[in-house]
Amino acid sequence: MARIGEKEKDLSMFAFLRGARKLSGAIVAVLSLLWLTACGGGFGTGAGGPRIDTSRPVPVALLVPRGGGNAADDALAASLENAARLAMRELDGVTVDLRVYNTAGSASQAATVAGQAVSEGAKVILGPVYAQNAAAAGRAARGVNVLAFSNNPEVAGGNVFVLGNTFQNTANRLVRYAAASGKGNILVVNGQNAAEEIGRDTVARAIAATPGAQSAGNVTFEVSQTGVINAVPTITSTARSSGATSVFLTSGTDGAIPFLAQLLPENGLSPANIQYIGLQRWDIPASARTLPGLQGGWFAIPDPALQEQFQQRYLAAYGAQPHAIAGLAYDGIAAIGALVKAGNADALTGAGLTQPQGFVGVNGVFRLRGDGTAERGLAIASVQNKEIVVIDPAPRSFSGAGY
């Protein structure tokens, strides 16, 4: 039986998979380096990172996956470095001393160069990309914070922060919107693999934490064409018997979505009668927009206007499209620059990095949490007449809609 390609648990969403290396070009982008201000707050005196002299250039280590003989990793490394340097040019009154280290995409090499970076004076580490590399770098960094380009929450915590958007952040946004829209009785449908089971659990937590949301059950399927076909009658009957108002699908467009989006409507689960919601993006590839089950469906995306700004600025600077995660390097420099500009010697400690008002990056508003994950403002998008339409804009602050 034909197998549907399974995602790696490491970097499993928003093109943060190793599989995303196959994507040529990016859908990411930039904006100005704006630090969101808020009344009160401040960094506190906390520990968890070195003190800095904010009147001098700040030594920042950038760990990129260059040097392992993989052309896709080398291209990603170049895009990350370009995005970081683009951000540096936007800093106002702050100078970053950027030092680039190559990890070769290897956890052991990531640990080696992280230790080297700290010994050479780095006050914060930006990168590496892959989750296990980030964990290794964190262990080797010896008290210096690591802002990794991963979205895997399993490696977050301690001195490791993951800048990527997580399943939990996406699930929270979509479940809140569903509950507010009267679609909060949610049936969760997931494939039987590690990534989708993590996705299922994040949706379940979002439902439990959201007033007006409730679980209409959970249906799983073997990740194969036959597995999907066999599960369709159960999904349909469970949706009807539970009175579900939404069906939340954890699969991606490179997995089971094309099958589910075709077979479920054909078997009586019409998008006109139940709300389809996707944990992963349905705008990539563009052909996904034609699938019948996705018409009217909801999924979450970063702020498209800000992405477009970044894409244009990067293209003007480098004559090429940025990689899909290059914006995370820009975000890291943006956050570092904003914190250093405030003039606090504890700016790059855990307390400084997790200041609650957050930052604006190339994908919108974001802030780092005490558990090491990033909370990001997302827009709700819908497939309408085979086009992608934003139906609920991304919040521009953490006191706005969507929070």
Buried (B, 14 or more C-beta within 10 A) or exposed (E): EEEBEBBBBBBBBBBBBBBBBEBEEBBBBBBEBBBBEEEEEEBBEEEBBBEBEBEEEBBBBBBBBBBBEBEBBBBBBBBBBBBBBBBBEBBEEBEBBBBBBBBBBBBEBBBBBBBBBBEEEBBBBBBBBBBBBBBBBBBBBEEBBBBBBBBBBEBBBBBBBBBBBBBBBBBBBBBBBBBBBEBBBBBBBBBBBEBBBBBBBBBBBBBEEBEBBBBBBBBBBBBBBEBBBEBBEBBBBBBBEBEBBBBBBBBBBBBBBBBBBBBBBEBBBBBEEBBBBBBBBBBBEEEBBEBEBBBBBBBBBBBBBBBBBBBEBBEEBBEBBBBBBBBBBBBBBBBBBBBBBBEBBBBBBBBBBBBEBBBBBBBBBBBBBEEBBBBBBBBBBBBEEEEBEBEBBBBBBBEEBBE
